[in-house]
Amino acid sequence: MTEDKTANEEVERDIAEENEVKNSANPFEELEEEKEEKEQETEEVNVSVALTEAKDKYLRLYAEFENYRRRTSKERLELVKTASGDIMSALLPVIDDFERSLDIFKENEAVAPMYEGIQLVHQKMIKILEQKGLTRMDVAQGSDFDSEYHEAVVQTPAPSEELKGKVVDVIESGYFLGEKVLRYAKVVIGS
């Protein structure tokens, strides 16, 4: 029996060794498992990088859209403010004609009713244009010449020393539309 026992023990040892060899004998399986784990890790990293890039792209696109929206609304407001500029520019010569006719009729008593009618129409037109943002430049004789608001049409000898380099006469009034110069005042400068 001892021999049977020893033979059984040897058989069991051989079986145990074979199982150990089977379990550790396949190094390819371990490599495949390690390879799969690395692939999962790299896939997770790739997904994380892709998500970060997508978020960044979204934020940039959103910021670009917000800038576009602000710019177009600002342009729209600017267009509304200055859209009437063309019409106002076209009406300025008419206002000048009204003022010239008022100067002529003012001194003639025979056309007093016509003078009053023209004056009413002129005042009404000025009032409407002022409501739309048109304002007249205040340029008086003796004021300093400012090239940002005045256009020197003629330079004449100054009647006095004080008027040298200053406005001697205003030929056409200047106008603002809001804060923007719509028409420069045409002036005569003393030299």
C-alpha positions as CSV (number, residue, x, y, z in Angstrom):
1,M,0.0,0.0,0.0
2,T,2.8,2.3,0.6
3,E,3.8,1.8,-2.9
4,D,0.2,2.6,-4.1
5,K,0.3,5.6,-1.8
6,T,3.5,6.8,-3.2
7,A,2.3,6.2,-6.8
8,N,-0.9,8.1,-6.0
9,E,1.1,10.9,-4.6
10,E,3.3,11.1,-7.6
11,V,0.3,11.1,-9.9
12,E,-1.3,13.9,-7.9
13,R,1.9,15.8,-8.0
14,D,2.1,15.4,-11.8
15,I,-1.5,16.5,-12.1
16,A,-0.9,19.5,-9.9
17,E,2.3,20.4,-11.9
18,E,0.4,20.1,-15.2
19,N,-2.3,22.4,-13.8
20,E,0.3,24.9,-12.7
21,V,1.9,24.6,-16.1
22,K,-1.4,25.0,-17.8
23,N,-2.3,28.1,-15.7
24,S,1.1,29.7,-16.1
25,A,2.1,28.1,-19.3
26,N,0.0,30.5,-21.5
27,P,2.0,33.7,-21.4
28,F,0.1,34.9,-24.5
29,E,-3.2,35.2,-22.6
30,E,-1.4,37.4,-20.0
31,L,0.0,39.6,-22.8
32,E,-3.5,39.8,-24.4
33,E,-5.1,40.8,-21.1
34,E,-2.4,43.5,-20.5
35,K,-2.9,44.6,-24.1
36,E,-6.7,44.9,-23.7
37,E,-6.2,46.9,-20.4
38,K,-3.8,49.3,-22.2
39,E,-6.3,49.6,-25.1
40,Q,-9.1,50.4,-22.7
41,E,-6.9,53.0,-21.0
42,T,-5.9,54.7,-24.2
43,E,-9.5,54.6,-25.4
44,E,-10.6,56.3,-22.2
45,V,-7.8,58.9,-22.7
46,N,-8.9,59.4,-26.3
47,V,-12.5,59.9,-25.3
48,S,-11.5,62.3,-22.6
49,V,-9.3,64.3,-25.1
50,A,-12.2,64.3,-27.7
51,L,-14.6,65.5,-25.1
52,T,-12.3,68.3,-24.0
53,E,-11.8,69.4,-27.7
54,A,-15.6,69.3,-28.3
55,K,-16.2,71.5,-25.2
56,D,-13.5,73.9,-26.3
57,K,-14.9,74.0,-29.9
58,Y,-18.4,74.6,-28.5
59,L,-17.3,77.4,-26.2
60,R,-15.4,79.1,-29.1
61,L,-18.4,78.8,-31.4
62,Y,-20.7,80.1,-28.8
63,A,-18.4,83.1,-28.1
64,E,-18.1,83.8,-31.9
65,F,-21.9,83.7,-32.2
66,E,-22.3,86.1,-29.3
67,N,-19.8,88.5,-30.9
68,Y,-21.7,88.3,-34.2
69,R,-25.0,89.0,-32.5
70,R,-23.6,92.0,-30.6
71,R,-21.9,93.4,-33.8
72,T,-25.0,93.1,-35.9
73,S,-27.3,94.7,-33.3
74,K,-24.8,97.5,-32.9
75,E,-24.7,97.9,-36.7
76,R,-28.4,97.9,-36.9
77,L,-28.7,100.6,-34.2
78,E,-26.1,102.7,-36.1
79,L,-28.0,102.2,-39.3
80,V,-31.2,103.4,-37.7
81,K,-29.4,106.4,-36.3
82,T,-27.7,107.4,-39.5
83,A,-30.4,106.2,-42.0
84,S,-32.0,109.5,-41.9
85,G,-28.7,111.2,-42.6
86,D,-29.2,111.0,-46.3
87,I,-32.6,112.5,-46.2
88,M,-31.4,115.2,-43.8
89,S,-28.5,116.1,-46.1
90,A,-30.9,116.4,-49.0
91,L,-33.2,118.7,-47.0
92,L,-30.4,121.1,-45.8
93,P,-30.4,123.1,-49.0
94,V,-34.2,123.5,-48.8
95,I,-33.7,124.9,-45.2
96,D,-31.1,127.3,-46.6
97,D,-33.5,128.4,-49.3
98,F,-36.2,129.0,-46.7
99,E,-33.8,131.1,-44.6
100,R,-32.8,133.1,-47.7
101,S,-36.4,133.8,-48.7
102,L,-37.2,134.8,-45.1
103,D,-34.3,137.3,-45.2
104,I,-35.6,138.8,-48.4
105,F,-39.3,138.9,-47.4
106,K,-38.6,140.2,-44.0
107,E,-37.9,143.7,-45.2
108,N,-40.8,143.9,-47.7
109,E,-44.1,144.9,-46.0
110,A,-46.2,144.1,-49.1
111,V,-45.6,140.4,-48.8
112,A,-46.0,140.2,-45.0
113,P,-48.7,137.4,-45.2
114,M,-46.4,135.4,-47.4
115,Y,-43.5,136.0,-45.0
116,E,-45.6,134.6,-42.1
117,G,-46.6,131.5,-44.1
118,I,-43.0,130.8,-45.1
119,Q,-41.9,131.3,-41.5
120,L,-44.5,128.9,-40.2
121,V,-43.5,126.2,-42.7
122,H,-39.8,126.8,-41.9
123,Q,-40.3,126.6,-38.2
124,K,-42.4,123.4,-38.6
125,M,-39.7,121.8,-40.7
126,I,-36.9,122.8,-38.3
127,K,-38.9,121.4,-35.4
128,I,-39.5,118.0,-37.1
129,L,-35.8,117.7,-38.1
130,E,-34.7,118.6,-34.6
131,Q,-36.9,115.8,-33.2
132,K,-35.1,113.5,-35.5
133,G,-31.7,114.6,-34.1
134,L,-30.7,117.5,-36.3
135,T,-29.1,120.4,-34.5
136,R,-27.5,123.6,-35.9
137,M,-23.9,124.5,-35.1
138,D,-23.5,127.7,-33.2
139,V,-20.9,129.7,-35.1
140,A,-20.7,133.4,-34.5
141,Q,-18.5,136.1,-35.9
142,G,-15.3,136.3,-34.0
143,S,-15.3,132.6,-32.9
144,D,-12.2,130.5,-33.3
145,F,-11.8,128.6,-36.5
146,D,-12.1,124.8,-35.9
147,S,-11.3,122.6,-38.8
148,E,-13.3,119.7,-37.2
149,Y,-16.5,121.8,-37.6
150,H,-15.8,124.5,-40.1
151,E,-14.9,124.6,-43.7
152,A,-13.0,127.7,-44.8
153,V,-14.4,128.9,-48.1
154,V,-12.7,132.3,-48.3
155,Q,-9.9,134.0,-46.5
156,T,-10.2,137.8,-46.5
157,P,-8.3,140.6,-44.8
158,A,-9.5,140.8,-41.2
159,P,-11.5,144.0,-40.5
160,S,-9.7,144.2,-37.1
161,E,-6.7,142.6,-35.4
162,E,-8.9,140.6,-33.1
163,L,-10.5,138.7,-36.1
164,K,-7.2,137.4,-37.6
165,G,-7.5,133.6,-37.8
166,K,-11.1,133.8,-36.6
167,V,-14.5,133.5,-38.3
168,V,-15.4,136.7,-40.0
169,D,-18.7,135.6,-41.6
170,V,-20.8,132.4,-41.9
171,I,-21.9,131.6,-45.5
172,E,-23.8,128.3,-44.7
173,S,-24.7,127.0,-41.3
174,G,-23.3,123.7,-40.2
175,Y,-25.5,120.9,-38.8
176,F,-25.0,117.8,-36.5
177,L,-27.0,114.6,-36.7
178,G,-26.7,113.4,-33.1
179,E,-23.1,113.8,-32.3
180,K,-21.9,113.4,-35.9
181,V,-21.2,116.4,-38.2
182,L,-23.7,116.2,-41.0
183,R,-22.5,119.4,-42.8
184,Y,-19.6,121.6,-42.0
185,A,-20.2,125.3,-41.5
186,K,-18.9,127.2,-44.5
187,V,-17.1,130.3,-43.1
188,V,-15.0,133.2,-44.1
189,I,-11.7,133.6,-42.2
190,G,-9.9,136.8,-41.5
191,S,-6.2,136.9,-42.3
